Amino acid sequence: MEAPNHGTTMEHSGRLAAFGNQLIEVHLWLREELARLRENVDSHLDGRGERPRDLRAHCLTFCSALSRHHTGEDDGGFPVLAERFPELRPVLDELERDHRLVTDALLKLERLLGGLAPNPGPAEARHVRAQLDGLAALLESHFVYEEKRIVAALNWLNEPNWDTSSPAFLLTTTPGQAGTYPT
């Protein structure tokens, strides 16, 4: 079941960008952050990268942003979509199952990072990279499916409270910080 395609993309009820398009921008930002994190691990493996503590902090920041995004979808975006487009309920259920898989992968990554030695060796760094590669594959599959299935419905939504205060799933930083939207 595909999201309804109502032909609305960029301008709906005065919004500069429709919510589905904003979701794609958030996904692009998350993809870029994960790619940067993977590059940092590769740099560390090559002996020219971030110190392990900095790498751990970067990773935990990414994990937190991704968790906020998925929690915002589960608690805010998906209930609105389910109410307006009940035919999307099976898709939304599948996306929520994906979120639980991602949460498990993030917890595993956080435990791995928490147990790293002060100066991890190449084997530990490779293990972190393998975990990040698995997470990247899971996220790419999830993002592509989500974008294909719900972006058109999100673009069609007219949620006045989202126009004045963006929902959590469209934020890339903690509310109130500069740079709330992806650039």
Secondary structure, 3 states (H helix, E strand, C coil): CCCCCCCCCCCCCCCCCCHHHHHHHHHHHHHHHHHHHHHHHHHHHCCCCCCHHHHHHHHHHHHHHHHHHHHHHHHHHHHHHHHHCHHHHHHHHHHHHHHHHHHHHHHHHHHHHHCCCCCCCHHHHHHHHHHHHHHHHHHHHHHHHHHHHHHHHHHHCCCHHHHHCCCHHHCCCCCCCCCCCCC
